[in-house]
């Protein structure tokens, strides 16, 4: 397109003279053309970008849609897995740890360091869906790690607990079939020699002389010999702060330092020391504080026998030592 040429009539010369534009007009013409070019180019780009799909662009949009769908599926799966993990955590804190007498794990312990890891994971991800899925996976990863450590701890606690159960006094020291009667239970009784009220720190099992006496839990013999009023006495340290005492025996079958297991014969019922008849005086101590032995017969008595034992212990007031 040719440029327009302008002429102006000059009466003095009676002729038309060519008119040249000023510098300002020429500059404005260039700017005007530049602006028009930008507007036209922008309009073309807008139309092409939003209304025309090139093959590669179509392919990228399809891939993006598929990727988003996969992230949505991952997000739902992460929600399901987190729900399962939450149930496991509740069982861990409120059942397994309660059963093993262990403290629950706090959320602060379970998620320690999680905020730092979130900042380091996918630092360039700016899509909210991606961020949500990554956050859920971070939480799940932390939960899995802490739960694995918890189960390792509980496994060791269970092993320790089994060892503890093996050592805790848990049977009668005299067989049920050999008992004549429950001579006296735990608590305040009348002393058979002095006639005064005193606290009886154990239980008296009346049985014939020579009746076997058994260790009620695993442990090491700390005393095996004569102890004045107790007569022939055996004391066993079971660990875990438990100790048992077996007194008035006619015969002792163990020595100090000897390791015994629950059910091992350690002696025989007798009538030695301060005693008014053949019987075994039996004590259970925890932190050297006397306990009611009737609470420690949970391995060898049926519920009916246990109820009868409690009834006899409550009603038996005749102390034999």
C-alpha positions in Angstrom: 0.0 0.0 0.0 1.5 3.3 -1.1 1.7 6.3 1.2 -0.7 9.1 0.7 0.7 12.3 -0.7 -0.8 15.6 0.3 -0.7 18.9 -1.7 -1.8 22.4 -0.8 -2.8 25.2 -3.2 -0.6 28.3 -3.1 -2.4 31.4 -4.5 0.8 33.4 -4.7 2.3 31.0 -7.2 -1.0 29.7 -8.5 0.2 26.2 -8.0 -0.1 23.1 -5.7 2.8 22.5 -3.4 3.5 19.2 -1.6 2.9 19.2 2.1 5.4 17.2 4.3 4.2 15.9 7.8 6.0 17.2 10.9 8.2 15.1 13.1 5.5 14.8 15.7 3.0 13.6 13.2 5.4 11.1 11.8 6.2 9.8 15.3 2.5 9.5 16.2 1.9 7.6 12.9 4.5 5.0 13.9 3.1 4.6 17.4 -0.4 4.3 16.1 0.7 1.6 13.7 2.6 -0.2 16.5 -0.4 -0.1 18.8 -2.7 -1.4 16.1 -0.3 -4.2 15.3 -0.2 -5.2 19.0 -3.9 -5.2 19.3 -4.4 -7.3 16.2 -1.6 -9.7 17.3 -3.2 -10.0 20.7 -6.6 -10.7 19.2 -5.2 -13.3 16.9 -3.3 -15.0 19.9 -6.4 -15.0 22.0 -8.5 -16.6 19.3 -5.8 -19.2 18.5 -5.0 -20.0 22.2 -8.6 -20.4 23.4 -10.4 -21.6 20.3 -7.9 -23.4 18.3 -6.3 -26.7 19.6 -3.2 -27.9 18.0 -2.5 -31.6 18.0 0.3 -31.4 20.5 -1.8 -29.2 22.8 -4.7 -31.6 22.5 -2.4 -34.4 23.5 -1.0 -32.5 26.5 -4.6 -31.6 27.7 -5.6 -35.3 27.5 -2.5 -36.3 29.4 -3.2 -33.6 32.0 -6.8 -34.8 32.4 -5.6 -38.4 32.8 -3.0 -37.4 35.4 -5.6 -35.4 37.4 -7.9 -38.4 37.4 -5.1 -40.6 38.7 -4.3 -38.1 41.4 -8.0 -38.0 42.4 -7.9 -41.8 42.7 -4.7 -41.7 44.7 -6.3 -39.1 47.0 -9.3 -41.4 47.6 -7.0 -44.4 48.2 -4.9 -42.4 50.6 -8.1 -41.4 52.5 -9.1 -45.1 52.8 -5.6 -46.1 53.9 -5.5 -43.3 56.5 -8.8 -44.4 57.9 -7.4 -47.9 58.3 -4.2 -46.5 59.9 -6.3 -44.4 62.3 -8.1 -47.5 63.4 -4.7 -49.3 64.0 -3.5 -46.3 65.9 -6.6 -46.4 68.1 -6.1 -50.1 68.7 -2.5 -49.5 69.5 -3.1 -46.8 72.1 -6.3 -48.0 73.6 -5.9 -51.8 73.5 -2.4 -53.2 72.9 -0.6 -50.6 75.0 -3.3 -50.8 77.8 -3.0 -54.6 77.8 0.8 -54.4 78.1 0.6 -51.5 80.6 2.6 -49.2 78.2 2.0 -45.5 77.7 0.2 -44.4 74.5 2.1 -42.6 71.8 1.1 -38.9 71.5 0.4 -37.2 68.2 3.4 -35.0 68.7 5.6 -38.2 68.8 3.9 -39.8 65.8 4.2 -36.7 63.6 7.6 -35.4 64.7 9.4 -33.8 61.8 6.4 -34.0 59.4 6.3 -30.2 58.8 9.9 -30.2 57.7 9.4 -33.1 55.3 6.3 -31.5 53.7 8.4 -28.5 52.7 11.1 -30.7 51.2 8.6 -32.9 49.2 7.6 -31.7 45.7 8.8 -28.1 46.3 7.7 -27.1 42.7 4.2 -28.5 43.0 1.7 -25.7 42.9 -1.5 -27.6 42.1 -3.8 -27.9 45.1 -4.8 -31.5 44.2 -1.1 -32.6 44.0 -0.4 -30.8 47.3 -3.3 -32.6 48.9 -2.2 -36.0 47.8 1.4 -35.4 48.7 0.4 -34.2 52.2 -1.7 -37.3 52.7 1.1 -39.6 51.6 3.5 -37.7 54.0 1.1 -38.2 56.9 0.6 -41.9 56.0 4.4 -42.4 55.7 4.9 -41.0 59.1 2.1 -43.0 60.6 3.5 -46.2 59.1 7.0 -45.5 60.4 5.9 -44.7 63.9 3.5 -47.6 64.0 6.2 -50.0 62.9 8.4 -48.7 65.7 5.5 -49.1 68.1 4.9 -52.7 67.1 8.6 -53.5 67.5 8.3 -52.0 71.0 5.1 -53.9 71.8 6.7 -57.1 70.6 9.5 -56.7 73.0 7.1 -55.7 75.8 5.1 -58.9 75.1 8.2 -61.0 75.4 9.1 -59.2 78.6 5.5 -59.6 79.8 5.7 -63.3 79.2 8.8 -63.5 81.2 7.1 -61.4 83.9 4.1 -63.7 84.0 6.4 -66.7 84.4 8.0 -65.0 87.5 4.9 -63.6 89.2 3.5 -66.0 91.9 0.5 -67.5 90.3 -0.4 -70.9 91.9 -1.1 -72.3 95.3 2.1 -73.5 97.1 0.2 -76.6 98.3 -1.9 -78.8 95.9 -5.6 -78.4 96.3 -6.0 -82.1 96.7 -3.7 -82.2 99.7 -5.4 -79.4 101.7 -7.3 -80.3 104.9 -8.6 -76.8 105.3 -7.8 -73.1 104.9 -6.5 -72.4 108.4 -6.3 -68.7 108.1 -6.5 -66.0 105.5 -4.8 -62.6 105.1 -5.7 -59.8 107.5 -6.2 -59.1 111.2 -6.5 -62.3 113.2 -6.1 -63.5 116.8 -2.6 -64.7 117.7 -2.9 -68.4 118.8 -0.2 -68.1 121.4 -0.6 -64.6 122.8 -4.3 -64.2 122.2 -3.9 -60.7 120.8 -5.1 -59.2 117.6 -2.4 -59.0 114.9 -2.1 -58.6 111.2 -1.5 -61.9 109.5 0.7 -61.1 106.5 0.0 -64.4 104.5 -2.2 -67.5 104.4 -2.0 -70.7 106.4 -2.6 -74.0 104.5 -3.3 -76.9 106.8 -2.0 -80.1 105.4 -0.3 -83.3 106.6 3.4 -83.2 107.4 5.4 -84.2 104.4 3.0 -82.6 101.9 5.0 -81.2 99.0 5.4 -77.4 98.9 5.9 -75.9 95.4 7.5 -72.7 94.1 4.7 -70.4 92.9 6.7 -68.7 90.3 10.1 -68.7 88.6 12.9 -67.1 90.7 16.1 -67.5 92.7 16.2 -68.8 96.3 17.5 -66.1 98.6 16.9 -67.8 102.0 16.7 -71.5 102.8 17.0 -72.3 106.5 15.9 -71.7 110.0 14.2 -68.3 110.9 13.2 -68.3 114.5 9.4 -68.0 114.7 9.0 -69.1 111.0 10.9 -72.3 111.6 12.3 -73.9 108.4 11.8 -71.2 105.8 12.4 -70.6 102.1 12.3 -67.2 100.5 12.3 -66.7 96.7 13.1 -63.5 94.8 11.0 -63.6 91.7 12.3 -60.4 90.2 9.9 -57.6 89.1 9.9 -56.6 92.8 8.1 -59.8 93.9 9.1 -62.1 96.8 7.5 -65.2 98.4 8.0 -66.8 101.8 7.2 -70.4 102.7 7.5 -71.1 106.5 7.2 -73.9 109.1 8.3 -76.6 106.7 9.6 -80.0 107.9 12.0 -80.3 105.1 13.8 -77.9 102.7 14.8 -79.2 99.2 16.6 -76.1 97.8 19.7 -74.0 98.6 20.3 -70.3 98.6 21.2 -69.1 95.1 19.4 -71.9 93.4 17.1 -71.0 90.5 13.7 -72.6 90.6 10.7 -72.7 88.3 7.0 -72.5 89.0 5.8 -75.9 90.2 9.3 -77.1 91.4 9.2 -78.8 94.8 11.1 -76.7 97.3 10.2 -78.5 100.6 7.5 -80.2 102.6 4.8 -79.0 105.0 5.8 -79.2 108.7 5.2 -77.8 112.2 8.5 -76.0 113.0 9.0 -72.7 114.6 6.1 -70.8 116.3 3.3 -73.2 115.0 0.3 -74.9 116.6 -0.1 -77.6 114.0 1.1 -78.9 110.7 0.7 -76.2 108.1 2.4 -74.0 105.6 2.6 -70.2 106.1 2.8 -68.5 102.7 3.4 -64.9 101.9 3.5 -62.8 98.7 5.4 -59.5 98.9 5.5 -56.7 96.3 8.2 -54.0 97.0 8.5 -55.8 100.4 4.8 -54.9 101.2 2.7 -58.0 102.0 0.0 -58.8 99.5 -3.1 -60.9 99.8 -2.0 -64.2 98.4 -5.6 -65.1 97.3 -5.1 -62.6 94.5 -2.3 -64.7 93.0 -3.9 -68.1 92.3 -4.9 -67.4 88.7 -3.1 -70.3 87.1 -4.3 -73.5 88.8 -7.7 -72.8 90.2 -11.1 -73.0 88.4 -13.5 -70.1 89.0 -15.4 -72.3 91.4 -12.3 -73.3 93.3 -11.2 -69.7 93.4 -14.6 -68.5 94.8 -14.4 -71.3 97.5 -10.8 -70.2 98.3 -11.9 -66.6 98.9 -14.8 -67.8 101.0 -12.6 -70.0 103.2 -10.0 -67.3 103.5 -12.6 -64.7 104.6 -14.1 -67.1 107.2 -11.0 -68.8 108.5 -9.9 -67.0 111.6 -7.8 -69.7 113.3 -4.2 -68.6 112.9 -1.7 -71.4 113.3 1.5 -69.3 113.7 
